Amino acid sequence: MWRRLRPRYPRPGRTGYRRWLPSLRQTLLLFTWGFLALVAVIGVAYARTAIPADLNAVAVQQDNVYYWADGTEMARVGPIDRQTMPLDRIPSSVQWAVLATENANFYNDHGVSPKGIARAVTKMATGGDAQGGSTITQQYVKNVYLNQDQTVSRKINEIFISIKLDDKVSKKQILEGYLNTSWFGRGAYGVQRAAKAYYGKDVSQLTTSQGAFLAALLKGAGMYDPSIGPANHRRAVARWNTVLDRMVEIGRLSAKERATYKVFPEPIAPAAPPGLAGQTGYLVDTARSYVSAHSGISDARFDLGGYQIFTTFEKPKVDALAASVKQQLSTLRPGTRPADRDVRVGAASVATDGRILALYGGPDYIKQGFDDANISVVPAGPAYAPFVYAAALRDGIVRERGAPRARVTPDTPYNGDNKVPVQTPEGPYWSRNGQIVRTANAGNRSWGMIPLRQAVADSVNGPIVQLGMDVGLDRVRRASIDAGLLPDSGFGEQIPDFSLGTSTPSPIRMAGAYATFAAAGTHTDPYSVLRVTRDGERIGLEQPRVTHPFTPKVASQVDGALRQAVGSGAAKSVAAAGPGLAGTPGTALGDRAGWFVGYDRTVASAVSVFRIDPASQEVRPLTGMAGEPGAKAAGAFPAAIWTRYMASIR
């Protein structure tokens, strides 16, 4: 018998390559033995896989600890927000909202989904993530027994443990465990704490509509928590509708009741964790966002705690910046002057090597959670002019169609008179209403022919507008991004006013971009975290990107104009902070914001002052602020904060 089963290979009676081609019988025999071997391997692996006796780290949470740049403790955030709730206390509508979107066949499957496993295997075979297709049981196993690693071995363990667990415990026990261990965002593990975090109530009090939203969060709270931003809100509403529709499809919600849920159940605002008062909360948020974007640590894993985050923030500078802002804000009279109401300040200090040394995000993180140091709705105004100047020095200008680009220097003369027609290579620039666009200097002053260096130093709008047109506004935009502004810094339409700072960069990015000039043309992306550790081991963290957008010569020429501004130009009021300073003020078009941005040899700082309408959240003019005529205070206010701060840290 064994002789008959033994393959005769190479095949006798055949010649050439046919001797090496297996027969149909041999091929079938090979596949049979291969299949039996695979079954045997799976059987052995299944037999050797046991349900772990201990839960994983989900059950053992620790604080995340943040440290100042000098190594002293800044804040502790934690512990994990979780409270176990019996299944009979969780409304059936909430249970079925979860099941409808995550595993509608939960009560009929055997812990795994063959179709889901096939999809996962396909992903593994094609080099994709070893995830997807998981049942509620598999997700529960991953949550409490395994880890979140996306590996083949973890997926196989998950499948085997899920099958065994399904045989050992009831479906209700598994569902109860899943609902009490799943991550819902806002630091909340389990549906009870999620109900508190998003609706301020016990899970037993949730409506069907609210339960559908919590179910939507299981796909990723970072994508569906509406408080994070407008894009998240749109995704949350769409996902909420999908969950309700799925409940109708599986017969757990009537079409009549579904028709009554037309208004999205808006969750409450996230509660600020204790211990984050003053500026600390803004610093912690900035550092956490940096870790999230530059490491492999997921938000869910980070919320489990146990990390030590060593930041770049220097406490003396943070305190000095907050004190300077507070002192200046105390000069306002919001009770008697309407123009002094709703005034906000955002400020940041960035070292020439990219370290974010200090922030001012608002009066108190507990009272105002939004970080004004990272706000991106405030126009830069003439503080944008150095980027126009740098673009011209680097890329040259074109004044005639088809002509080669011509080099400019700090001494290149430009017309500084008021109401000069703006020119293009084709002739005057015409607005959409059929009028020739003309320059408009502050105070309608005419300066005559002046060198570019002086135009920047004295904040003369006309030459800056014309220079931007001569360089090309696309090149101006590129130069400002190269210097350090983000590509999505609210760059508006490319019209002549573009060079007067219609873009809306954050104070952090403005400080980082000016630091490029202080660093001889080398730019380092701003960063807030030096290193992250856990259990004594360093966690991988991407290094900040370093580029060289401008030559040392170009950077020196921009620096010269900004130093002239402090010495005898538009920024001479800040000279009181000490020698060796460079910078420029800026009042945005329509008096919608005031800036001062400048630096010494080691650190650049940006201060923005603006008003936000609490109802519309729109930027309002600063006209009449501090009792000054027009928008005079828009320039003086941030300069005073900057001067006092820089004087205190030097």
C-alpha positions in Angstrom: 0.0 0.0 0.0 2.7 2.5 1.0 4.6 1.6 -2.2 1.5 2.6 -4.2 1.1 5.9 -2.2 4.8 6.7 -2.7 5.1 9.0 -5.7 7.3 7.9 -8.6 9.2 11.0 -9.3 10.8 12.0 -11.6 8.2 10.2 -13.7 9.5 7.1 -15.5 8.6 6.6 -19.2 8.7 10.4 -19.8 11.5 12.4 -21.5 12.6 16.0 -21.4 10.8 18.4 -19.2 7.8 16.1 -19.0 9.7 13.9 -16.5 9.6 16.8 -14.1 5.9 17.7 -14.4 3.9 16.0 -11.7 0.8 14.0 -12.7 -2.7 14.9 -11.6 -2.6 12.1 -9.0 0.7 13.4 -7.6 -0.6 16.9 -7.5 -3.7 15.9 -5.6 -1.6 13.8 -3.3 0.6 16.8 -2.6 -2.3 19.1 -1.8 -3.9 16.5 0.4 -0.8 16.1 2.5 -0.3 19.9 2.6 -3.9 20.3 3.8 -3.6 17.7 6.5 -0.3 19.2 7.7 -2.0 22.7 7.9 -5.0 21.2 9.8 -2.5 19.5 12.2 -0.6 22.7 12.8 -3.8 24.7 13.4 -5.0 22.0 15.8 -1.8 22.0 17.8 -1.7 25.8 18.0 -5.4 25.9 19.0 -4.8 23.3 21.7 -1.8 25.1 23.1 -3.6 28.5 23.2 -5.2 29.1 26.6 -7.4 32.0 27.8 -5.0 34.2 29.8 -5.6 34.3 33.5 -4.7 37.9 33.8 -6.0 41.0 32.1 -3.7 43.2 30.1 -2.6 46.7 31.0 -6.1 48.1 30.5 -6.8 47.1 34.0 -3.7 48.7 35.4 -3.7 52.4 34.5 -1.1 55.0 35.5 -0.7 58.8 35.2 1.0 60.4 32.3 3.6 62.8 33.8 4.8 66.0 32.0 8.1 67.7 32.8 9.5 71.1 32.3 12.6 71.5 30.2 14.7 71.5 33.4 13.4 68.1 34.4 11.0 69.2 37.2 7.5 68.0 37.2 4.9 70.2 35.4 1.7 68.1 35.5 0.1 64.7 36.0 -2.8 63.7 33.8 -4.9 60.7 34.8 -6.1 58.3 36.1 -8.0 56.5 33.5 -11.7 57.3 33.5 -13.6 54.0 33.8 -16.4 52.5 35.9 -17.8 49.0 35.3 -21.6 48.8 34.7 -23.7 45.6 34.8 -25.4 44.8 31.4 -28.9 45.1 32.9 -28.1 48.7 33.7 -27.2 49.5 30.1 -30.3 50.3 28.0 -31.0 47.7 25.4 -31.2 50.5 22.8 -27.6 51.4 23.6 -26.6 47.7 23.4 -28.2 47.3 20.0 -26.8 50.5 18.7 -23.3 49.1 19.4 -24.2 45.6 18.0 -25.9 47.1 14.9 -22.7 48.9 13.8 -20.0 46.5 15.2 -21.4 43.0 15.1 -25.1 42.5 14.2 -24.7 38.7 14.2 -23.1 38.7 17.7 -25.7 36.4 19.3 -25.4 33.8 16.5 -21.7 33.7 15.8 -19.1 31.5 17.5 -16.8 34.2 18.5 -15.3 34.8 15.1 -16.4 35.7 11.7 -15.2 33.4 8.8 -15.7 36.3 6.3 -13.9 38.7 8.6 -11.0 36.2 9.1 -10.8 35.8 5.3 -10.6 39.6 4.9 -7.9 39.8 7.5 -5.9 37.0 5.9 -6.1 38.7 2.6 -4.8 41.9 4.1 -1.9 39.9 5.7 -1.1 38.2 2.4 -1.1 41.5 0.5 1.0 43.4 3.1 -1.8 45.3 4.7 -2.6 45.7 8.4 -3.5 42.5 10.2 -6.8 44.0 11.4 -10.4 44.4 10.4 -13.3 41.9 10.3 -13.3 41.5 14.1 -16.4 40.4 16.0 -17.4 41.8 19.4 -15.8 38.8 21.0 -12.5 39.4 19.2 -12.5 43.1 20.0 -13.1 42.2 23.7 -10.3 39.7 23.7 -7.9 42.2 22.1 -9.0 44.8 24.7 -8.5 42.8 27.9 -6.1 39.9 27.1 -3.9 41.0 24.3 -2.4 44.3 23.0 -3.2 46.6 20.0 -0.3 45.5 17.9 -1.3 44.8 14.3 0.7 41.6 13.7 -0.2 38.2 12.3 0.7 36.3 15.6 -1.5 38.6 17.6 -4.4 38.1 15.2 -4.1 34.3 15.3 -4.0 34.4 19.2 -7.1 36.6 19.1 -9.0 34.2 16.9 -8.1 31.1 19.0 -8.9 32.8 22.3 -12.2 34.2 21.0 -13.4 30.7 19.9 -12.5 29.3 23.3 -14.0 32.2 25.2 -17.2 31.9 23.3 -17.5 28.3 24.5 -16.7 29.1 28.1 -18.8 32.2 28.9 -22.2 33.5 27.9 -22.7 36.1 25.2 -24.1 38.5 27.7 -20.9 38.3 29.8 -18.8 39.0 26.7 -21.0 42.0 25.7 -20.9 43.4 29.2 -17.1 43.1 29.3 -16.8 44.7 25.9 -19.0 47.7 26.8 -17.0 48.2 30.0 -13.5 48.1 28.4 -13.9 49.8 25.1 -12.3 53.2 24.5 -14.7 56.1 23.7 -12.3 59.0 23.8 -11.9 61.8 26.3 -10.0 59.4 28.4 -13.1 57.3 29.0 -13.0 53.5 29.0 -16.4 51.9 29.2 -19.9 53.1 28.2 -20.7 54.4 31.7 -17.8 56.8 31.8 -18.5 57.7 28.2 -22.0 58.6 29.1 -20.6 60.9 31.8 -17.9 62.4 29.5 -20.2 63.2 26.6 -23.7 63.8 28.2 -23.0 64.2 31.9 -25.4 61.5 32.9 -25.6 57.8 33.9 -25.6 55.3 31.1 -29.1 54.1 32.2 -30.4 57.6 31.3 -29.2 57.7 27.8 -31.7 58.0 24.9 -31.5 55.9 21.8 -30.2 58.9 19.9 -27.4 59.5 22.4 -26.6 55.8 22.5 -26.2 55.8 18.7 -23.6 58.6 19.0 -21.6 56.7 21.6 -21.7 53.6 19.3 -20.3 55.8 16.5 -17.3 56.6 18.7 -16.1 53.0 18.7 -14.8 53.5 15.1 -12.3 56.0 16.5 -13.1 58.8 18.9 -10.3 60.9 17.4 -12.3 61.0 14.2 -15.8 61.3 15.6 -15.6 63.5 18.8 -17.4 66.7 17.5 -15.5 68.9 20.0 -12.2 68.4 18.1 -13.3 70.4 15.0 -15.8 70.9 12.2 -14.6 67.9 10.2 -15.1 65.6 13.2 -18.6 67.1 13.7 -19.5 66.3 10.1 -18.2 62.8 10.4 -20.0 62.3 13.7 -23.4 63.3 12.3 -22.9 61.0 9.3 -21.9 58.1 11.5 -24.7 58.7 13.9 -27.2 58.5 11.1 -25.6 55.3 9.8 -25.9 53.7 13.3 -29.6 54.5 13.5 -30.2 53.2 10.0 -28.5 50.0 10.8 -30.7 49.5 13.8 -33.7 49.8 11.6 -32.2 47.3 9.1 -31.7 44.6 11.8 -35.2 45.2 13.3 -34.1 46.9 16.6 -35.6 50.3 15.8 -38.8 51.0 14.0 -38.8 53.2 11.0 -41.4 55.4 12.7 -39.2 56.0 15.7 -36.2 56.5 13.5 -38.0 59.3 11.7 -38.1 61.2 14.9 -34.3 61.4 15.3 -33.6 64.4 13.0 -31.4 66.5 15.3 -28.0 65.3 16.3 -27.6 64.9 20.0 -24.8 67.4 20.7 -22.5 66.2 23.5 -21.3 68.6 26.2 -17.9 70.2 26.0 -15.0 68.2 27.3 -14.3 68.7 30.9 -10.8 70.1 31.7 -8.8 67.7 33.8 -7.8 69.0 37.3 -4.4 70.4 37.8 -4.3 72.1 34.4 -5.2 75.6 35.4 -3.4 78.7 34.1 -1.1 78.0 31.2 -0.3 74.4 32.1 -3.3 73.0 30.2 -2.2 74.7 27.0 1.3 73.3 27.4 0.0 69.8 28.1 -2.3 69.9 25.1 0.5 71.1 22.8 2.9 68.4 24.0 0.3 65.7 23.8 -0.6 66.7 20.2 3.1 66.6 19.3 3.5 63.1 20.7 0.3 61.9 18.9 1.6 63.3 15.6 5.3 62.2 15.9 5.3 58.8 17.6 3.7 55.5 17.1 1.6 55.8 20.3 -2.1 55.6 19.6 -4.5 57.9 21.5 -6.1 54.9 23.2 -2.7 53.6 24.4 -1.6 57.0 25.5 -4.8 57.3 27.6 -3.7 54.1 29.5 -1.0 56.2 31.0 2.5 55.4 32.3 4.3 57.8 30.0 6.8 60.4 31.0 6.8 63.4 28.6 9.8 65.7 28.8 8.9 69.0 27.2 10.8 72.0 25.8 8.9 74.5 27.9 10.9 76.7 30.3 8.9 77.7 33.3 10.5 81.1 33.9 9.7 82.1 30.3 6.1 80.8 30.5 5.6 82.7 33.8 7.2 85.9 32.4 5.1 85.8 29.3 1.9 85.2 31.2 2.8 88.1 33.6 3.4 90.5 30.7 0.1 89.7 29.0 -1.8 90.0 32.3 -0.3 93.4 33.1 -1.1 94.7 29.6 -4.7 93.3 29.7 -5.2 95.1 33.0 -5.1 98.4 31.2 -8.4 97.6 29.4 -11.8 98.6 30.7 -14.3 96.1 29.3 -16.9 97.2 31.8 -17.1 100.7 30.5 -15.5 100.5 27.0 -17.2 98.2 24.5 -14.1 98.2 22.3 -12.2 96.5 25.2 -14.5 93.6 25.4 -13.6 90.1 24.1 -10.0 91.0 23.5 -7.7 88.0 23.4 -4.0 87.5 23.2 -2.0 84.6 21.7 1.8 84.5 22.1 4.7 82.1 21.7 8.5 81.9 22.0 10.5 79.6 19.8 14.2 79.0 20.0 16.3 79.2 16.8 16.7 75.4 17.0 12.9 74.9 17.0 12.2 74.3 20.7 9.0 75.9 21.8 10.0 77.7 25.0 6.9 79.4 26.1 3.2 79.9 25.2 0.4 82.1 26.2 -2.8 80.3 25.2 -5.4 82.3 27.1 -6.3 83.6 30.6 -6.8 80.1 32.1 -7.1 76.7 30.5 -10.0 75.8 32.9 -12.0 78.8 31.7 -10.9 78.9 28.1 -9.8 75.5 26.7 -9.0 76.9 23.2 -5.3 77.7 22.7 -4.8 81.2 21.3 -1.1 80.5 20.8 -2.1 77.9 18.1 -5.1 79.8 16.7 -5.2 80.1 12.9 -7.9 82.7 12.2 -6.0 85.9 12.9 -4.5 87.7 9.8 -0.8 88.4 10.0 -0.9 91.9 8.6 2.3 93.7 7.8 4.2 91.3 10.0 4.1 89.2 6.9 6.3 91.7 5.0 9.7 90.0 5.8 8.6 86.9 3.9 7.8 89.1 0.8 11.3 90.7 1.2 13.0 87.3 1.6 11.2 85.9 -1.5 12.5 88.9 -3.6 16.0 88.6 -2.3 16.0 84.8 -3.0 14.0 84.6 -6.2 14.4 88.0 -7.9 11.6 89.9 -9.7 10.0 90.1 -13.1 8.5 93.5 -14.3 8.1 92.8 -18.0 6.4 89.9 -19.7 9.0 87.4 -21.0 11.9 89.1 -19.3 14.4 87.1 -17.1 14.1 87.4 -13.4 16.2 90.3 -12.1 18.1 90.4 -8.8 17.2 92.9 -6.1 19.2 94.1 -3.1 18.3 95.9 0.1 19.1 99.1 -1.7 16.8 98.6 -4.7 14.6 101.7 -4.9 10.8 101.4 -4.9 8.1 104.1 -5.0 6.9 104.7 -1.5 4.2 107.3 -2.4 0.6 106.8 -1.4 -2.0 105.8 -4.1 0.5 104.5 -6.6 -1.1 102.2 -9.3 -0.1 98.6 -8.7 1.7 97.2 -11.8 1.9 93.7 -13.3 4.2 92.7 -16.3 1.1 93.4 -18.5 0.3 96.8 -17.1 -1.8 98.2 -14.2 -3.7 95.7 -12.0 -7.4 96.1 -12.4 -9.9 95.1 -9.7 -13.0 93.1 -10.4 -15.1 96.3 -10.2 -13.1 97.8 -13.1 -10.9 100.1 -11.0 -7.1 100.3 -11.1 -5.8 99.1 -7.7 -3.6 101.6 -5.9 -1.3 101.3 -2.9 -2.5 102.6 0.5 0.1 103.5 3.1 -0.6 103.9 6.8 -1.8 107.4 7.5 -1.9 108.0 3.7 1.7 109.1 3.9 3.9 109.4 0.8 7.6 108.5 1.3 9.0 109.1 -2.2 11.5 106.7 -3.7 12.9 104.5 -0.9 15.2 101.4 -0.7 13.5 98.1 0.0 15.3 97.9 3.3 13.6 101.0 4.5 10.2 99.9 3.2 10.5 96.9 5.5 11.9 98.8 8.4 9.3 101.5 8.3 6.4 99.2 7.3 5.6 101.1 4.2 2.8 99.2 2.5 3.1 100.4 -1.1 6.6 99.1 -1.9 5.8 95.8 -0.2 2.6 95.3 -2.3 4.4 96.1 -5.5 7.4 93.9 -4.5 5.0 91.0 -4.0 3.5 91.5 -7.5 7.0 91.7 -9.0 8.2 88.5 -7.3 5.0 86.6 -8.0 2.5 85.9 -5.2 2.9 82.2 -5.6 6.6 82.6 -4.9 5.9 84.8 -1.9 3.5 82.1 -0.5 6.2 79.5 -1.1 8.9 81.5 0.7 6.7 82.0 3.8 6.0 78.3 3.9 9.7 77.6 3.5 10.3 79.9 6.4 8.0 78.0 8.6 4.3 78.8 8.0 2.0 75.9 7.5 0.6 75.3 3.9 -2.9 75.7 5.4 -2.2 79.0 7.1 -5.4 80.5 5.7 -3.7 81.9 2.6 -6.3 83.9 0.8 -6.8 84.9 -2.8 -3.6 86.0 -4.6 -4.4 89.6 -5.1 -2.2 92.6 -4.3 -3.3 92.7 -0.6 -1.9 89.2 -0.2 1.5 90.7 0.6 0.0 92.7 3.5 -0.7 89.6 5.4 -4.1 88.2 4.6 -2.9 84.7 5.7 -3.7 83.6 9.2 -0.7 81.8 10.8 -0.6 80.9 14.5 1.8 82.8 16.9 3.7 79.5 17.2 4.3 79.4 13.5 5.1 83.1 13.1 7.7 82.9 15.9 9.1 79.7 14.3 9.3 81.4 10.8 11.1 84.6 12.2 13.5 82.2 14.0 14.6 81.1 10.5 16.0 84.6 9.9 17.7 84.6 13.3 19.3 81.2 12.5 21.0 82.4 9.3 18.4 80.9 7.0 18.1 77.5 8.7 14.6 76.5 9.7 13.7 73.8 12.3 10.1 72.8 12.7 8.8 74.0 16.1 8.6 71.1 18.6 7.5 70.8 22.2 8.7 67.4 23.3 12.4 66.3 23.8 11.7 62.7 24.6 9.1 60.2 25.9 9.8 57.3 28.2 7.7 54.4 29.6 8.9 51.9 32.2 12.4 53.4 31.8 12.5 52.8 28.0 12.6 55.6 25.5 9.8 55.6 23.0 10.6 56.4 19.4 9.9 60.0 18.5 10.4 61.6 15.1 13.0 64.3 15.0 12.0 67.8 13.9 12.6 68.5 10.2 15.5 70.9 9.5 15.7 72.8 6.2 17.8 75.6 4.7 15.3 77.7 2.7 17.4 80.9 2.6 21.1 81.4 2.2 22.9 83.1 5.1 23.3 86.2 2.9 19.5 86.5 2.3 18.7 85.8 6.0 21.3 88.5 7.0 19.7 91.0 4.7 16.2 90.4 6.1 17.8 90.6 9.6 19.3 93.9 8.7 16.0 95.4 7.8 14.3 94.1 11.0 17.2 95.5 13.1 16.8 98.8 11.4 13.1 98.7 12.3 13.9 98.4 16.0 16.7 101.0 15.8 14.9 103.8 14.0 11.9 102.4 12.2 8.4 101.2 12.9 9.5 99.0 15.8 11.7 101.5 17.8 9.3 101.3 20.8 10.7 97.9 21.7 14.3 99.0 21.9 13.8 99.4 25.6 14.0 95.7 25.9 17.7 95.8 25.3 20.3 95.7 22.5 20.5 93.2 19.6 16.8 93.0 18.8 15.1 92.7 15.5 11.4 92.7 14.7 8.4 94.4 13.2 4.8 95.4 14.2 1.7 94.8 12.1 -1.9 95.9 12.1 -4.0 93.8 9.8 -6.3 95.2 7.1 -9.5 96.4 8.6 -7.8 96.7 12.0 -8.7 93.1 12.6 -5.5 92.2 14.5 -2.3 93.6 15.9 1.0 91.8 16.0 4.6 92.2 17.1 7.1 89.5 16.0 10.8 89.7 16.6 13.8 88.0 18.0 17.3 88.2 19.5 20.1 85.8 18.6 18.6 82.8 20.4 14.8 83.1 20.5 11.9 84.5 18.4 8.7 85.6 20.0 5.3 86.5 18.4 2.4 88.3 20.1 -1.0 88.7 18.5 -4.0 90.7 19.8 -7.5 90.3 18.4 -11.2 90.3 19.3 -13.5 87.3 18.7 -17.2 87.8 18.7 -18.5 85.2 21.2 -21.7 84.6 19.2 -20.4 84.4 15.7 -16.8 83.4 16.5 -15.7 86.0 13.9 -12.7 88.3 14.2 -13.8 91.8 15.0 -11.9 95.1 14.4 -9.7 96.5 17.2 -10.9 100.1 16.5 -11.1 102.1 19.7 -9.4 99.5 21.9 -7.8 100.9 25.1 -9.4 104.2 24.4 -7.0 105.0 21.6 -8.2 106.7 18.4 -8.6 104.4 15.4 -6.5 101.3 15.7 -3.5 102.9 17.4 -3.6 100.3 20.2 -3.5 97.4 17.7 0.1 98.2 17.1 1.1 99.5 20.6 -0.6 96.8 22.6 1.3 93.7 21.4 4.6 95.7 21.2 4.2 96.5 24.9 3.7 92.9 25.8 6.6 91.8 23.7 8.9 94.5 25.1 8.1 93.7 28.7 8.5 90.0 28.2 11.8 90.2 26.3 13.3 92.5 28.9 12.4 90.1 31.7 14.0 87.0 30.1 17.3 88.5 28.9 
